């Protein structure tokens, strides 16, 4: 009898080792939010991308070209000075006054004689782009004229600033503008 029990146990004990292990419960899938079509400077309608590309360092341009634009405001300045008017505004009007203030430091210039015969001169569009960054807000301000006839590529000065601690701090670019406040 002892022999019979030993044989049965020796046959039954290895069976769990050969049995198929149950597959673990499916883990909860992680959701990663990826914007299918992020709104970048590359896909903004009527945006003067060549002017900005020529005016920025390649490193900054590459960074901005893949970053999501949170607000875009365009101010059009008349040919010979005067009040600018907002022709495109995003961001719920929060940055409109800032864009108008920044636009006052720009002036249309360098149009040729062909343009002067056609009209008073080209109007100038001043662009303000706002990005949300880890440190707060980053703004980029530059001017471009789609009415000007350039002999080569268009170039513009650029102002890059960071809103941190309740004020704008210039962190780059080639233009210095007076202090502005985005919130009133």
MITOR-392792 format. One record per residue: x, y, z of N, C-alpha, C in turn; residue in one letter. Coordinates in steps of 0.05 Angstrom, whole numbers, padded with zeros to 5 digits, always signed. Layout:
BEGIN
XYZXYZXYZA;...
This chain:
BEGIN
+00016-00023+00000+00000+00000+00000+00017+00025+00000X;+00038+00025+00016+00056+00048+00016+00068+00052-00011X;+00074+00030-00024+00086+00032-00051+00066+00045-00070X;+00041+00036-00068+00020+00047-00086+00016+00077-00082X;+00015+00087-00057+00011+00115-00051+00035+00131-00061X;+00059+00120-00058+00083+00134-00067+00082+00137-00097X;+00074+00117-00111+00073+00118-00141+00052+00139-00150X;+00028+00138-00137+00007+00157-00145+00016+00186-00139X;+00028+00191-00116+00038+00218-00110+00060+00226-00128X;+00077+00208-00135+00099+00216-00153+00089+00223-00181X;+00066+00211-00189+00055+00217-00215+00039+00243-00213X;+00026+00249-00191+00009+00273-00189+00024+00299-00183X;+00046+00297-00168+00061+00321-00161+00073+00336-00185X;+00083+00323-00205+00094+00338-00228+00073+00351-00246X;+00048+00343-00244+00028+00354-00261+00025+00384-00259X;+00024+00396-00235+00022+00426-00235+00046+00440-00248X;+00069+00427-00249+00092+00440-00262+00088+00441-00292X;+00074+00423-00303+00069+00422-00332+00043+00436-00340X;+00027+00443-00321+00002+00455-00327+00006+00483-00338X;-00012+00491-00355-00010+00518-00368-00017+00539-00347X;+00001+00558-00343-00004+00579-00324-00025+00598-00336X;-00043+00608-00319-00063+00627-00329-00050+00653-00336X;-00059+00666-00358-00047+00691-00366-00055+00713-00346X;-00037+00731-00340-00044+00752-00321-00067+00769-00332X;-00081+00782-00313-00103+00799-00321-00091+00822-00338X;-00106+00830-00359-00095+00852-00375-00092+00877-00359X;-00068+00889-00362-00063+00913-00346-00078+00937-00359X;-00084+00956-00342-00099+00979-00352-00081+00995-00371X;-00092+01001-00394-00076+01015-00414-00071+01044-00405X;-00048+01054-00411-00041+01081-00404-00050+01099-00427X;-00061+01121-00421-00070+01140-00441-00050+01162-00443X;-00039+01166-00466-00020+01188-00471-00033+01207-00490X;-00035+01231-00482-00049+01251-00499-00029+01262-00519X;-00033+01255-00544-00016+01265-00565-00034+01281-00584X;-00026+01305-00589-00041+01322-00608-00035+01312-00636X;-00057+01304-00651-00053+01294-00678-00042+01316-00696X;-00054+01339-00694-00046+01362-00710-00041+01386-00692X;-00017+01387-00679-00012+01410-00661-00012+01435-00678X;-00021+01457-00666-00022+01482-00680+00005+01496-00677X;+00021+01494-00698+00048+01505-00697+00049+01528-00718X;+00072+01541-00718+00075+01563-00738+00075+01552-00766X;+00081+01526-00769+00081+01514-00796+00054+01511-00808X;+00033+01510-00791+00006+01506-00802-00013+01529-00795X;-00003+01553-00789-00020+01576-00785-00026+01588-00813X;-00051+01594-00818-00058+01605-00845-00047+01634-00848X;-00036+01640-00871-00025+01666-00878-00004+01676-00858X;+00012+01658-00848+00033+01665-00830+00059+01668-00845X;+00075+01690-00841+00099+01695-00856+00123+01678-00846X;+00121+01652-00851+00141+01634-00841+00169+01639-00852X;+00172+01646-00878+00199+01651-00888+00213+01674-00874X;+00198+01695-00867+00209+01718-00853+00219+01710-00826X;+00203+01695-00812+00211+01687-00785+00234+01668-00786X;+00234+01650-00805+00256+01630-00808+00283+01645-00813X;+00282+01665-00830+00307+01680-00836+00316+01697-00812X;+00297+01704-00794+00303+01723-00773+00311+01710-00747X;+00308+01684-00744+00314+01670-00719+00339+01652-00723X;+00351+01645-00701+00373+01625-00702+00360+01598-00710X;+00375+01581-00724+00363+01555-00731+00353+01539-00707X;+00368+01540-00685+00360+01525-00661+00333+01534-00650X;+00330+01561-00647+00304+01571-00637+00282+01566-00657X;+00287+01570-00683+00266+01565-00703+00257+01536-00702X;+00276+01517-00701+00268+01489-00700+00251+01483-00675X;+00258+01495-00653+00243+01491-00628+00215+01502-00631X;+00212+01526-00642+00186+01539-00645+00169+01525-00666X;+00182+01514-00686+00166+01502-00708+00152+01476-00700X;+00159+01465-00678+00145+01441-00668+00129+01446-00642X;+00130+01471-00632+00116+01478-00608+00088+01488-00614X;+00069+01481-00596+00041+01489-00599+00038+01519-00593X;+00026+01534-00612+00021+01562-00609-00005+01565-00593X;-00004+01580-00570-00027+01583-00553-00043+01608-00561X;-00031+01629-00571-00045+01653-00579-00029+01666-00601X;-00043+01678-00620-00031+01693-00642-00047+01718-00647X;-00033+01741-00646-00046+01767-00650-00031+01781-00672X;-00045+01793-00691-00033+01808-00713-00044+01836-00712X;-00026+01856-00712-00033+01884-00713-00023+01895-00740X;-00041+01909-00754-00033+01922-00779-00028+01951-00775X;-00004+01960-00783+00003+01989-00780+00000+02002-00807X;-00012+02027-00808-00014+02041-00833+00013+02049-00844X;+00015+02055-00870+00041+02061-00882+00058+02083-00870X;+00045+02105-00862+00060+02127-00852+00053+02134-00823X;+00054+02115-00806+00049+02119-00778+00019+02120-00772X;+00012+02124-00747-00016+02124-00739-00022+02100-00722X;-00047+02099-00713-00056+02077-00696-00057+02051-00712X;-00047+02030-00699-00050+02004-00711-00077+01992-00705X;-00085+01972-00721-00111+01959-00714-00106+01929-00715X;-00121+01916-00697-00118+01887-00695-00134+01874-00718X;-00120+01857-00734-00132+01844-00756-00136+01814-00751X;-00123+01804-00731-00126+01776-00723-00120+01774-00693X;-00138+01761-00678-00134+01759-00649-00144+01732-00639X;-00127+01720-00624-00133+01695-00610-00126+01698-00581X;-00135+01681-00564-00129+01683-00536-00149+01699-00520X;-00173+01702-00532-00195+01716-00518-00190+01745-00513X;-00173+01758-00529-00168+01786-00526-00149+01793-00503X;-00138+01773-00490-00120+01778-00467-00094+01792-00476X;-00085+01786-00500-00059+01796-00509-00062+01819-00529X;-00086+01828-00534-00091+01849-00554-00077+01875-00547X;-00080+01884-00522-00068+01910-00514-00037+01908-00515X;-00027+01885-00507+00002+01880-00508+00012+01882-00537X;-00003+01869-00555+00005+01870-00584+00004+01898-00595X;-00017+01913-00588-00019+01941-00597+00004+01958-00586X;+00011+01954-00561+00034+01969-00549+00060+01962-00562X;+00064+01936-00567+00089+01927-00580+00090+01937-00609X;+00068+01939-00622+00067+01948-00650+00076+01977-00653X;+00073+01993-00632+00081+02021-00634+00111+02025-00637X;+00126+02004-00630+00155+02007-00633+00165+01998-00661X;+00147+01992-00679+00154+01984-00706+00145+02006-00725X;+00160+02010-00747+00152+02029-00768+00157+02017-00795X;+00139+02020-00814+00144+02010-00841+00166+02026-00854X;+00184+02012-00868+00206+02026-00881+00216+02008-00904X;+00234+02020-00920+00248+02006-00941+00230+01995-00963X;+00211+02011-00972+00197+02003-00996+00209+02017-01019X;+00207+02005-01043+00221+02016-01066+00203+02035-01082X;+00214+02046-01103+00199+02066-01119+00175+02054-01133X;+00177+02029-01141+00154+02016-01154+00130+02015-01134X;+00135+02008-01109+00114+02008-01089+00103+02036-01084X;+00121+02056-01084+00112+02083-01077+00094+02094-01100X;+00097+02084-01124+00079+02093-01146+00052+02079-01144X;+00052+02055-01134+00027+02040-01133+00009+02050-01110X;+00021+02057-01088+00005+02067-01065+00024+02081-01046X;+00014+02089-01024+00030+02105-01005+00054+02089-00994X;+00053+02064-00994+00074+02047-00983+00062+02023-00970X;+00077+02003-00965+00066+01979-00954+00058+01982-00924X;+00036+01970-00917+00029+01970-00889+00045+01948-00876X;+00048+01949-00851+00064+01930-00837+00047+01913-00817X;+00051+01887-00817+00037+01870-00798+00056+01862-00776X;+00049+01867-00752+00065+01860-00729+00052+01836-00715X;+00067+01815-00713+00057+01789-00702+00067+01785-00674X;+00048+01775-00657+00055+01767-00630+00046+01738-00627X;+00065+01721-00621+00060+01693-00616+00064+01687-00586X;+00046+01672-00574+00048+01666-00545+00048+01636-00542X;+00067+01626-00526+00071+01598-00521+00070+01594-00490X;+00057+01572-00482+00058+01565-00453+00083+01547-00450X;+00100+01555-00431+00124+01540-00425+00125+01534-00396X;+00143+01518-00387+00145+01509-00359+00147+01533-00341X;+00163+01553-00348+00168+01576-00331+00146+01597-00331X;+00126+01595-00349+00105+01615-00351+00095+01617-00380X;+00098+01641-00391+00090+01646-00418+00115+01657-00433X;+00117+01649-00458+00138+01659-00475+00125+01674-00498X;+00134+01697-00505+00123+01713-00527+00144+01719-00547X;+00136+01720-00572+00154+01726-00595+00140+01747-00611X;+00154+01769-00616+00143+01792-00631+00162+01799-00654X;+00150+01801-00678+00165+01809-00702+00146+01822-00722X;+00157+01835-00742+00141+01848-00762+00147+01837-00789X;+00127+01838-00807+00130+01828-00834+00110+01843-00852X;+00118+01848-00876+00101+01861-00895+00096+01843-00919X;+00071+01834-00923+00066+01817-00946+00062+01834-00971X;+00060+01860-00968+00056+01878-00991+00083+01888-01003X;+00105+01884-00989+00130+01895-00999+00142+01876-01020X;+00155+01888-01039+00168+01873-01060+00198+01872-01053X;+00206+01849-01043+00234+01846-01035+00251+01837-01058X;+00276+01847-01058+00295+01838-01078+00307+01811-01070X;+00305+01804-01045+00315+01779-01035+00296+01769-01014X;+00307+01756-00994+00291+01746-00972+00285+01768-00952X;+00262+01766-00940+00255+01786-00919+00267+01779-00893X;+00275+01799-00878+00288+01795-00852+00274+01815-00833X;+00271+01807-00808+00259+01825-00788+00273+01822-00762X;+00274+01843-00747+00283+01841-00719+00262+01825-00704X;+00270+01811-00683+00252+01795-00667+00257+01800-00638X;+00235+01801-00622+00236+01804-00593+00225+01778-00581X;+00240+01766-00563+00231+01742-00549+00232+01748-00519X;+00210+01743-00506+00208+01749-00477+00194+01727-00461X;+00199+01728-00435+00187+01708-00417+00171+01723-00395X;+00146+01715-00391+00129+01726-00370+00133+01709-00346X;+00147+01720-00326+00152+01705-00301+00154+01725-00278X;+00141+01719-00257+00142+01736-00233+00128+01762-00237X;+00107+01763-00255+00092+01787-00259+00103+01808-00278X;+00124+01800-00293+00136+01819-00312+00148+01805-00335X;+00151+01819-00357+00165+01808-00381+00195+01812-00379X;+00209+01792-00385+00238+01793-00386+00247+01785-00413X;+00263+01802-00426+00273+01795-00453+00294+01773-00450X;+00289+01751-00465+00308+01729-00463+00323+01724-00489X;+00316+01739-00510+00330+01735-00535+00319+01754-00557X;+00328+01749-00581+00320+01765-00603+00339+01788-00608X;+00332+01804-00628+00349+01826-00636+00337+01853-00630X;+00312+01854-00622+00297+01879-00617+00292+01883-00588X;+00294+01907-00579+00288+01915-00552+00262+01932-00553X;+00241+01923-00539+00217+01939-00538+00212+01948-00509X;+00196+01969-00507+00190+01979-00480+00173+01959-00465X;+00172+01962-00439+00158+01943-00422+00128+01943-00428X;+00116+01920-00430+00087+01917-00434+00075+01898-00414X;+00050+01899-00410+00036+01881-00392+00014+01867-00407X;+00013+01840-00406-00008+01825-00421-00035+01826-00407X;-00036+01830-00381-00061+01829-00367-00068+01857-00356X;-00093+01865-00358-00101+01891-00349-00118+01889-00324X;
